[in-house]
Amino acid sequence: MNIHLHEPFRDAAATQITPSTCCYCGVGCGVLIEHDGVRILDVKGDPDHPANYGKLCSKGSTLHLTGDLDARALYPELRLGKGLARSRTDWDSALDHAAHVFAETLREHGPDSVAFYISGQLLTEDYYAFNKLARALVGTNNLDSNSRLCMSSAVVGYKRSLGADAPPCSYEDIEQAETLLIAGSNMAYAHPVLFRRLEEAKAQRPDMKIIVVDPRRTDTTALADLHLAIHPGTDVALFHGVLHILLREGWINHSYINTHTEGFTALKALARTYTPAMVAELCGITVDALNTCARWIGMSPAFLSLWCMGLNQSSAGTAKNTALINLHLATGQIGKVGAGPFSLTGQPNAMGGRETGSLSNLLPGHREVANPAHRSEVAAYWGVDALPEAPGLSAIDLFDAVHRGKIKALWIACTNPAQSLPDQTKVHEALAKCPFVVVQEAFFTTETCRYADLLLPAASWGEKEGTVTNSERRISHVRPAIPAPGEARPDWAITTDFARRLEALLHPEVSNRFRFETPQALFEEYKHLTAGRDLDLSGISYNLIDTQGPQQWPFPIGATQGTPRLYTHGRFPTESGRARFIAEEYAAAKEQQEAHYPLTLNTGRLRDHWHGMSRTGTAARLFSHVEEPLLSVHPDDLQDRRLLNGQLVKVKSRRGSLIVRVEADENVRPGQAFLPMHWGNRFLKGLGVNVLTLPTYDPLSKQPELKHAGIDIEHAELPWELYALVEGDVQKRFEALRPFFEPFSHASFMLTGRERPALVIRAAHAEAPDRALLDQIMTALNLTEGPVMAYDDAHRQIGKRVRLENGRITALCLTGETIARRWLKELWEEGRADQPLRRWLLAPLSTPPGRNMAASGKTLCNCMNVSEDAIRGGIAEGLDLNGLKQSLGCGTQCGSCVPEIKRMLQSAALSQSA
């Protein structure tokens, strides 16, 4: 292994490399953590890991820059009464208190009065500990995961169609497919490393056909040979329409259907009614495009489909999944190289959660709560008389029960429901009402931690050990590089310690069910619950992974290697051994366009952020591509409402409203809008993006319809604005400043900078706030004493403050008139404020002579710090993609910026030819 040390001050002898995995999406990239035993210094892609072969995206490559200690939960904290502040306590007192509260609650209200809400970011061993705690000790199935918001429709889709929740493909199939369909996924942003593999495959085999189904034009669609910009929610109709054409043209595999499937007659009758003309009109595409899609699929020797949240997060999510799987079964495109239906997992270990039974309807080993034989098998293995029969509450119903007062004690681990669940107003009310809330979390800054009566500090990435399973069923060993800070502990250790204390109170005669000293002990107990099941991984051990590398299940005892593809012999884990065609009609999304809410809101990911930003929100560099939450709306819709690009708008849905800045974006169709999912109440005042989304869910998967909400927008009349920037101690300043902005109608917060991180605040209100409040803000910004230049115009309600230290700006605040913010921020970034420029700092003009107000300030390539303006300049000089890479360095590292650069090149070429 070659170790490259970039900083000269590092002591090579003290530097170590620990192989582990990335903690973001379900690709499961291997990483090499460079550290000194105390601090994580750098991270590189692991060239030996089969998920990524050394590649990392912009998020993974900056992991060492995240996890600011000032944002970490370091010690247990306990609140002894609602309305009181939490105070530091010790672990014994914290867990004893929790055990007594849970025991008392169980005695008074029964086992279903408590609930556990956990996370796809936990390790498999953590999941297993929670499962055993909830089912075997507490006696409740009220255990659900944020994977309910992510992959539960795919789970049900696979089980209904194929008999088991098992993605049948491998990542190498992406490179070997002849026709590849991507549905409901901006893969370039959500799974960038896999998208890099697809880009390379397309470059090597230009004849490969790529179809992208997405209402928006995205970086993923830029690679497509065919982009089907369907109306949101019409996927089922599209897939039935494709099947109609496959039937009409004879592009189906009758032999495979007759030998390996059942239920085709009913589906065929249904598909006959989805004529191309009807489907094209319903979906908003042309008949020619629909025919082309069907022809490429029907005539392809290897057809692979990839999908993610665009199909899953829907009130018809399972129908969308099964309708797509139908196409594979009808063409026999499953169980062979380069073919199959392949769901892309959103979280690093959502698969591990599914395997261990960490949804309210599941049990370990892909078993079902509703199946008496399954309950008996697990009960016998755990040595308990029986497992609870009553079905547990899934995420939406669980928080409804908290809101109604049915749940008296709630344990939340490694997830942030006060940001991620839909209908945030109700979620915050529920958490505030709950008598006892435990939050087990690495970052005390999450919105949910505000409601914790007991906050338990958890170890985070680089600090804990266990296993994860990625989207291709591959299990990797997660290894710790450094100790957790403060008194933070691994999740499995917290859970089992609590379980031992609760067990002593409830069942003092039993004392051995939770005697786990290592995560490996949990894995060894868990894995035998998979023996003989479709996911049999009983032959895998930590040592095997360490010596032979990450392995794909099934991997039973006696196996010598993992299983790259499932169903290669056409045998499925159903009662008949046949796959099932599922015939379900298209059903429109629950909220359709109407007079009061004429726009359809779609939510999704940004390139450089992940989920609620509890981790990525600590790395200033990751804000440089998109600086604030922006609502993307087609220019025609802005014009119809007499709105201007960049204005603040009030976005209204049936559940709430939010104020954000709007941008004109021709990548969304008229009548639609797009808002990134990441912004919660911490970064965006008003409870964040999910104050708008609806909790309606799929009846089978219980996954909510986060991708489709009815909204309208109007101008937010907030003429008084504030813009502030202050560098240093950004997390502490964030915590100090955030409460001052509660009275404002709008406020957003971000980080900025590379070498000198800073906090940036944008706020707006109908009128200037109270002078005393402004004085408090100026004091917190360090703009009241010392080398501060100040200008005030009370009549015009304008104020300017700039702090200069060592010849450069270190803090600034503009109130009432903020147009100078761009060039002052650029001056801060340059790290200089020469004497000739100083007289302009407080000038009434927006910018001094010689400064370019047209500069965007956006960093397009985060790895090499290359701005959008620099790339535009290179294009103007005639540079192509390779020339830009050689000249500027952009696109030479993680490659996440390449699709956007290609789009800029195409736009420039079109402009020149026009």
N, C-alpha and C positions, 0 to 999 in steps of 0.2 A: 504494500500500500504506500503510495507516495503522499507525503504530508507537505503541503505548501504553506509556509508561514508568511503572512503578508505584512504584519506590523513588526518593525525591527526591534521594538522593546520587549517582545515576548521571549521568554526563556525556553528555548527548544527542548531542553532536557525536562522541563516541568510540564510541557504541553502534552496532552493525551488526546487520543481519538476514540470515541465510543460509537459504534454503529447502533442506529435506532431507526425509528420511523417518524414521518411527519405527522403532525396532529391536526391537520386541516381536513381536506376532502377524502372521499372514499377511494381515491386512486391508491393510497397506501404507499407512498414513495419512501424508499430507504434513504436515510440521511446519515452523514458522518458528522458527529458533534465534536468540535474542537474545543477543549476546555483545559483548565489548570487544576481541576478538582474542586474549585470553589465557584468559578465564573464560567459561563459559556461564552467563548470568544468568537466562534464562527461556526458556520454550518455549510456543508457541501452535499451534493447528491452522491449517493452510494452507487458507484459504477457496477457493483456486483448484485444489486437488488433487481430482481426480474420485473418489478413494477415500473421502474423508471430508468434503469441503467445510467444513473448519474445525473439525469435531468431534474431540475426543480423549477417551479414557477416563481413569480414575483413574491408570493406570500411565503412559500417554503424557504426561499433563499434568504429571507430576512428574519427567520425565526430567532436568530441570536440577538436581534434588536428589540424583540418584544418582551413582555413580562416584567416591565418596570417594577422594581421592588416597592415603589411608592404606591402602586396600585394593588399590591398583593395583600391578601388576608394572612396575617402572621401569627395571630394568637386567638384562642377561643374567646368569644365575647357573648355575654348573657344579658338579656333584658328581663328584669324581674316584674315588669308590669307594663301594659300597653300605655303608650305615651311617654314612657321613661326612656332614657338613653341606655344603650348597651354599655357594659363595662367589662374590662378584661378579667378573665378567670382562668383556671387551670383545666387540663383535660379531664382529670378525675371528677372534678366538680361539675363540669359541663356535661359529661356523658351520664353521670349519676342523675343529674337533674332531668335530662332528656328521658332516661329510662323510667324514672318515677312518674313523669308526666304521661308518657305513653302507657305505662302499666295502669295508672289511675283512669285514663281515658278508656282503655280497653275493658276494664272492670265495670265502668259505669255505662258505657255506650256500645260496647261490642266491637268486634274486630274490624267491621267495615266503617267505623268512625275515624279511622286513620288511613293515610294514603302516602304513597311514595311516588315522586315524579323525578325520573332520572334521565340519562343523556346518552346520545350516540357518540359522545366523546369519552365516555368511560372505557376502561379496558375490560376485556372479557372476564377477568377475575373479579373486578368490581361488580359487574353485572350479576355474576353468579352469587356473590355474597348477598346482594340485595334481594335476589329471588328467594334464596333460602330463608332469609330473615322474614320477608313478607309472607311467604306461603307456609313454611314449616313452623315458624315461631309465632308470628302475629296472627296468622290464620285468615289472611285477606288476599284477594286478587286485585286489590286497588294498588297495582304497581304498573305504571305506564311510563313511556319514554318520549322525549321530543322527537324520536324517530317516527312517532305517530304523525307528525307534521311533514315527514320527509319521505318515507319509503313504504308506509303501510298499504297503499294501493298496489304497489308492485308485489308485496308479499301475497295479498289476496289474489291478485291476477295470476301469479305463477301457480299458486295452489289450486285455483279453480281450473286452469287450463292444463297444467302439467302434473299436478298431484303433489308438488312439494315446492317450498320456497327456496329455489336454487337457481341462480343465474347460470345458464348452461355453458357459457362461453369463456374465453380467455382474452387477455389484451392483445395477444398476437393475432387474433382473428380480425382485429381492426386493420392490420396491415395486409391481411390476406383476402379480405372481402373483395368481390367484384362490383357489387352494388351495396352502398351503405346509406341507410336512412337514419337521420337524426331528428327526433321529434321532441318538442318541448324542452330543449336544452340549448343554452348558449355555452356549448362545450369549451369554447375558446376562453371563457372566463371561469366557468365552474369546474372544469377538469382540464386545465391547460396542458399538463404533461401528456395526457392521452391525445389531446388535439395536436401537439407537436408530432406525435407518432403518425397521426393521420395525415398531417401536412407532408411529412417525409414520404409516406406511402403514395400519396397522390402525385408528388413530384417524380417519383420513380416509375409510377404506372399511371400516366395521364389518362388512360382509357377507363380507369376506375370511375364509376358514377357515384356522385354524392348528392343526395336529396336532403334538404333541410326543411322541416315543417315548423314554422315559427311566425306568429303574427308580426313580429318586428324584424327589421333588417339589422343583423348583428355581425360581430366579427366572425362568428361561425358561418353565417350565410355567405360571407365573402368567398369561402372555399367551395361553395356549392355549385354544381352544374345545373341544379334545379332548386329554386326557392319557392316553396308553397306558402305564401303569406296568408294563411287561412284566417277567417274570423275566429276570435278567441272562443275556445270551448267546442269547436265543431270537429274534433279529431275523430270521434266515432263514426260520424257520417263519412269523413274522408276515407277511413280504412274500409268501411263497407263499400264505398264507391270503387275503391281499387279492386276489391274482391269481385265486384260485379263485372268489371272489365276482364279480370283473370278468368272468370267463368266463361264469359262471352267469347274470348279469344282462345280458350283451351289451354291457357298457361297455368294449369294446376297439375299436381302429381297424383293421379287417381290411384296408382299402386300404393303410394305411401298412405294416402287417406284411408284406403280399404284395409290395409294391414295394421296400421298403428294408431288410428284415431276412432272417435265416435262422436255422434251428434252433428255430422256434416249436413244431413238432409234439412234440418231445421234452419241452419245457418244459410244454406244455399237459397232456401225460400225467402229468407229475410233479405239477403244481398240482392236478389233479383229486383227488389223494389227500390234500390238505391241507384237510380239511373244516372249516367254521367251528367246530364243536363241539370237534374235536380240537385245533385251533390255539388256541382260547380257553383250553382247559384247560392246554395246554403253556405258553402265555405268561402265564397268570394274569390274564386279562382277561375281560370278558363278550363273549358273541356279539353283543350289541347294539352294543357299542363297536367291534368288528371290522367289522360291517356299516356302521356310520356312516363309519368311516375309508374303506372301499372305495367307498361311495357318493359321498363328497366328492371322492375322487380320480377316480373313473370319470365323474362328471358335470361335472367342472370344465373350463372352456375354457382354463385356463392352470394347470398343475400343476408346481410347483417343489419340489425336495427339497434339503435342506442336511444335511450330516453331518460328523462329525469323529471324535475318538478312540474314542467308544463303539462305532463299527463297525470302525475300523481296527485298534485294539490288541486283537487277538483271534486265536486259533488258527484261526478260520474267517473272518478279516477279508475275504479276497477274495470268498468266497461271499456275505457280507453285502453287499458293494459291488455285485456283479453281480445279486443278487436284487432290490436296489432299482432298479438301472438297467433291469432287465427290465420294471418297472412303467411306466417312461417309454416304452420301445419299444412295449410292448403297447398303450398309449393314444395313441401318436404325439406325446407331449408332450416334444419335444426339437427344438431348432433354431428356436424361435419365441419371441416376446416373453413374458416371465413364466413360462417353462417350461424344464425340463431338470434333469438330475442334477448337483448343484453341491457338490463337496467343499470344505470350508473348511480351508485350510492352517494348520498350527499355528505355524510359525516364519516369520520375516520373509522369508527367501529360500529356503525349501525348494523352491519352484518353480524358482528359478535353479539349484539343485543338480541337479534332475531334468533340466533342459535341458542342462546341461554334462556330464551323465553321471556324476555324483558318487555313484553307488551301485555296488557291486561287480559288478553284472551289466549295467551300462549304459556307453555311450560318448557323447561329445558329439553333440548334435543328435537326441536321442531314438533313438539307435542301440543295438544289442544286442551285448554281448561275444560271445554265442554265434553270431552271424551272421558268416560269413567275409567276405562282401561288405562289411559294415559295418566290420569290422576293417581291411580293405584300403583302404577310402576314407579312414579317419582316418590310417592309417599313411602313405599317400601324401601327404596334406596336411601331415603333420608331418615328412616327409622321413626316415622310418625304414623299415627293410626289412620289419618286421612288428610287430604288437602281440601281447602274450601271449594264448594261446588258453585256458589253464586258467582256469576261473571263479574269481573272487575270493571271499574270505570275507566274509559279511555280519556285522553287528555281534555277534550272539550267538556265532556260530561263530568269529569273529575273536578274541574274548576267551577263548573256550575254548582256542583254539590258543595264545594267550599263556600260559594256565594250564598247558598241556601242555608248554611249552617250545619249541613249533614256531616261534613268532615271537620273534626275537632282538632286533629293534630296532623300536620302535613310536613313531610320530609322531602326537600328538594336538593338534588345533587348534580352539580356540574352542568347546570342549564339555567336559562334566564327567561322564565315564562312572562315576566313583567316587561319583556320586549318582544318575544317571538310569537306568542299566541295571538290569534285574531281577537277583535273586539276588546282592545286594551282597557277601555274604561271599566268594563265589568271585571276584568282580571285584577286590576288594581284594587277595586272595591272588595273583591273576594279575599285577596291577601291581607288587606287591612282588617277584615272582619275575623279572620281565622284565629281561634284562641291561642294556638301554639304553632309557630312556623320555624322549622329548622332548615338552615341553608348551609350546605356543605359545598364550599366554593373556594377556588384559588384566588379570585379577584374580588375584593370587597366593594369595588366600584360598580358592579352590575346593578341594574335597576331593582332586581329581586332582593338583593341584600338589604335594601332599605326596610323591608318587611320582616327581616329575620329577628325572631326572639332569641334564637341561639345561632350564632355564626361560627361554623367550624372550618378552620383553615385547611385546605387540601393541597397536596403536592400537585405540580403541573408538569407540562412537557419537559423532558430532560431530567426529571427528578424521581420518576417512579418506574416500576417494572411490571411487565405483564405481557399480554398478547392482544393483537387486533386482527381482524379479518377484513380484507379489502373487497372491492366489488367483484373480483374474479375468484372469490372463495379462497384467497391465499392468506394463510396465517403467518404473521411475522412476530418476532420477539422484540418487544419494546424494552430497551435497556436504559437504566438511569446513568447520567453522566456526573451530576453533582447532587449534594444533599439539598433537600427542600429548605427554604429560608424560614427563619423564626422557628415556630413550633408546628409548622404545617406537616401533615401526615398523609400517606397514600390513602386513596378512597377505600380500598379493601380493608385496610387496617382500622380506619374509623368505623366502618360498618360492622365489622366482626367484633370490635371492642364494645360497641353499643349493644350488639346482639347478645354477647355474654352477660352483660349487666341486666338486660331486660329478661333474659332466660332465667337468671337467678331470682328475679322477682316473681315471674310467672310460673316457672317450673323448677323449683330449687332441687328437685330430685334428679334433674338432668344437667350435666355439666360438660358434655364433650362435643356437642354439635357444631360449635364455632371455634374450636381450638386450632385455628390456622395461624402458623407462625410466619409463613411466607406466601407470596402470590402463587408460587409454583405448587404449593399444597392445594390451593383452591383449584388450580387448573387440573391437577391430577385427579381430584375428586370429580370435577365436572365432566371431564372428557369421556368417562365411562358411561355417562347418561346418553351419549351419542352412539354407542356401540350398536350395530345392527340397524341403525336408522339411515335415512338418505344422506345425512351429512356426516356419517361416521368419521370421526377424527381421533378415534381412540388410539391410533398408532403414532400420534404426534406427541412430542415432548419438547421441553426447552432445549435439551441437549441435541435432539435430532435437528431442530431448526438451526441451532448454532453450528452444527457440523455440516449439514446438507443444504442450508438455506431455507427461506420461507417456502411453505408447502400449501398446495391446494387440496381441500377436501373434496370427495371422500379420500381418507387415508386411514383405512382400518389397520388393526394390529396385523403385522406380517407383511404389509405393503412396503415396497421399496421406493416408491415415488408417488407424487400426488396425481390428481385426475384433471387434466386440462379441459376436457369437454364431457358433458353429460349427454345421455340419451343417444349414444352413438349406435346402439343396436335397436333403437326404436322402442325400447321398453320403458314405461313410465311408472312412477310410484303411485298409481291409482288402483282401485279395487280390481279393475279389469285389465290393468297393465297398458291401457291405451290413453293417449292424450285426448282431451275433450275440446271440441269446438263449443264456444259460448255464443249464443245468439241473443243479443240485446239491442233494442232500438236506441237510436240516438236520442238523448234528452238534453235540452238546452240548459245552460247554466242558470242558477237560481235567480241571479239579478240581471235582467235584460235592460237594454237601454230604454229609457222612458223620459217624459218631459222634465221631471225634476232632477234626474240623474242620467244625462244623455251620453256620458263618456264611460268607457269600460277601462277600469284600472287594472294593469298588470304589474306585478312586483317581481323582482329578480336580483341577481347578484352584480356587484361591481368586480372589476378585474383584480383589485389589490386588497379588498376587504373580505372578511368572512363572518357570517352570522351576525351577532350583536356587537361585534368589535370589542369584546372584553379583552382579547389579546391583540388583534391587529390595531386596535385603537390606542395602544401604547407606543406604536412605532410611527414617528412623525413622517418618515419617508413614504409610508403607504397612503398618505393623504394627498400626495402631490399629483396624482393622475386625475382625481375628482375631489375638489376641495370642499364641497358642501352638498347636501341633498338637493337634487334638481328633479323637478317633475317634467318629463319629456312629453310634449304635445305637438301634434302636427301644426304647421304654420297656419293652415286654413282655419283650424279651431281657435287659434289665438286671434286671428283677424275677425272671425265671427263675433268674438267677445270683446273686441277692441282692446286686447291685451298686447303688451310689448315683451319681446324677448328679454329675460333678466328681471322682470318685475316680480314682486312678491304677490302670491295669490293665496286665497283661501280655498282649500280643497275640502269639499263636503261629501260625506256619504250618509247612509241612514244611521250610522252608529256614532259618528263624531266628525270633527273637523280638524284641520291641520294647516299651518301656514308655512309655505315653502316658496323657493324661487322657481320660476318656470323657464324652460328653454324651448325654443322652436326646434323641432327635430323631425325631419322628413323620413327618418327610419321607422317611425310609427305611423300607422295608417290613420286617416281622419276618423274621428269617433273613438279613438283609443288614447291611452296615456300610460306612461311607465314611470315607476318610482322605485329606486333601489330599496331592498328589504332591510338594510343594516342599521338604519338610524332609529334608535330608541330614545327614550326621554332623557337619557344622559347627554346625548349629543344633539338632540333636537327637541326643544321645549314643546310640550303638547302631547306627551305620551308616545310620540314616534309614529312611524309609518302604519303600524298595525292598529292604530286607533280607527283606521278607515276600513279594514278588512272584515269579512264576515265569518262567523263560526259555523255556518252551514257545512255539513260534511257528507261524505259518501256513506250510504247506509250500511255497506259491508265492511269497508276498511276504516271507517270513522275518521278519515283524513279530511281536514277542512279545506274549503275552497279559497285558498289564499291568493290564487292567480286571477280572480275574476270578481270585481266589485263595481257597482254602479256609483259614479261620482259626478260632480260638476265643479267648476272653478269660477271664481270671480276675483276681481282686483281687490287686494287687501290695502285699504287706505291707511297706510302707516308711513307718513312723510318724515317722521323723525327717526334717524338711524344712528347706530353706533358701530364703529369698527375698532377693534383693539388687538394688539399683538404684544406679547411679553415672553421673553425667552428665559429658559432655565427653570428647573424644578417643576416641569409642566404638570405632573400629576397632582402635586400639592397645590399648585395654583388653580388647577381645574377644580379641585374639591373646595377651595376657598372661595372661588369666584362664582361657581355654578348657582348657589342659592340666591345671589343678588339679582338674578335675572328672572326670577319667578314672576315679578310684577309686569314684565314686558310681554307684549302680545306675541312677539316672535324672537327667538334666540337660537342660534346654532353655534356649535363648538367644534373645533378641529385642531389638529396639530400640524405643524409645518416645519420645514428645515431638514437638513441632513446632518451636518456636523454640530449645529447649534439648535436643537429642537426648541420650538416655541408654541405657545397656545394662541390660537386665533379665535376671536369672538365676533360674531355678527348679530346685531340685535336691531329691532325696530319697534316703534310704538306710535300711537296716534299723536302724541305730544311729548314734549320733553318731560322726563320723570322728575321727581322731587330732587332738589339740590343736594339734600343730605345723602340720598341714595347714590347720586353720582360721585359725591366726595368719598363714600365708602369704596366704590368701584375703583376710583383713581388711587386710593391708598393701597388696595389689594394689587393693583397693577404696578405699584412702585413708581407712581408718577406725581407724587406730591412734594418730595424733598430731593435735594441733591441737584445734579446737572440736568435739569428738566427745562426745556423750552416750552413756553405756554402762550396761547392766544385764546382770548374769549371775546365773543360778541353776543352779549346778553340779549340784545334786541332781535338778532336773527337766530338766537338759540344755537350758535355754533361755538364749538370748543375744539382746540387742538393741543395735544401734549406729545412731546417727543423727548425721550431720555437718551442722552449721548454719553457714552463711556468709552474711553480709550479710542476716540476717533470714529466711533460707529454707533448706530442705533441699537439699543437693547430693549426698548419698549416704546409703544406709541398708542395713542387713542384719539380717534376722530369722532366727534359727536355733532349731530345736526346736518353735517355735510361731509360725506365720506368718499367723494369721488377721487381724492388723492391717494386712496388706500393702495392702489396698484403700484404706483411708482415708489411710494414709501416702503412698501413690502419688498420691492425689488432692491431698493437701496439697503434695506436690512440684510437681504440675502447676499448682496455683494460685500457686506462687512466693511463698509466705508461710508463716511459722510464728510467729504473734503470741504474745506472752508468755503470755496465758491458755491457749493451746494447748500450750505446751511441757511443762507438767507432765504432760500426757497421753501424750507421745511414747513413754515407756517404761512406761506404766501396764500392770498385768496385765489390765485390761479390753481387749476387742478394739477398742473405738471410744469416743471421748468423747461426752458428751451433745450432741445437735444434729447429729451426722453421720449420714448415711443409708447404712446398710450394704447396702441393697437396690439401690443404684445399680450399674449394670453396668459403667460406665467405657468401654463400647464406642463408638467413633466410627462413626456410620453414613454420614455425608457427609464424606468426606475433604477435598473441595475447599473447603467452607465451615466445616469443623470443627464439625459439628453432631452431638451425641451421640444415641444411641438414646433416652436418658431424656428429652432435650429434645423429641424428636419424640413420644414417648408423652404428654408433658405437653400438647403442642399438640393432639393427637388428643382428649385428655380435655376440652380446652376447646371441642371441636366443630369444629376446623379440618379442612377437606378437603385434598386434595393441593395445589391452587392456594393455599389459605390457608397451608399449611405452607411452601410456596415463598416466598410474600410475607413471611411473618412471620419465618422462620428462615433463609431463603436456601438450604435444602437442595434438591438436585435441579435447581439453576439453572445449573450449570456442565457437568460431563461427563455427568451424568444416570445414573451407574452405581448410585446409591443408590435410584433411583425404583422399581424392581421390589420392593425390600424394604419401602419405605415403603407401597406399594400393598398388600402383604401384611399389614402392620400395620393399615392402615385396614380391610381386609376382616375381619381377626380381631376388631377392636374392634366392627365392625358386627354380627358374628355373636354376640359376647358380649352386646351390648345387646338383641338380638332373642331371646336364649335365655330 
